[in-house]
Amino acid sequence: MMICLANTKGGVGKSTIAVHLAVWLHDQGFKTALLDADKQRSSSQWTAEAEAGITVRVCDTPDSCLSEAQALTQSHDFVVGDGPGGLDDLSRAMLLLSDLALLPISPSILDLRSVQQATGILRFAQQINGGRPDGRLILNKMRTRDTISRELKAAAPGLGVGVADTVVRDLQAYRDAAQQGTVVTRMGRKGAQAAEEIARLFAELVPQAVRKVEDMEVANG
């Protein structure tokens, strides 16, 4: 299964969520790869620091994205793609190759406008691919007392794509994890709040991963 993180601008938390998702899937026992198409290469560097057991590849053209994605999906249970911040041909290629597209959005009017463009490209991909990829909007970096956060949460359902029930808050633990080359789910008590919400988000978005782990536990008695 290929899952891509997409949006038309940077700073929305694509790479943070991509790295955390890849490590979470790895820690669930799945053979996982990360495909980094973002020019900053932050997710590939961060993933390599956080978990050597995750296969890391990069791509910078639609052709290289296609060849890498095809090879990785054949040899791995999950491939997490970190798309570029834009709507170029590389972004479209990654969306067309994916089974699930995650669109993070942070509390900013510019982010709201950018995700409107991204959902348009998502619907184009779905028309070509017979409904694939499924799409989910992730409300990211949210602040409880922030007016823009509340307005964004109210407006999100009208963007024409499903919205994840789990909201990711703007917590210091995510910034600390990046600085330490790890993820919040491996930080113990210091990352406990962030770890609980990010694990809940992934269980919501990729329920088949949770079910497979539970089935394996039952089988093993």
Order of alpha helices (4+ residues) and beta strands (2+ residues): beta-alpha-beta-alpha-beta-alpha-beta-alpha-beta-alpha-beta-alpha-beta-alpha-alpha-alpha
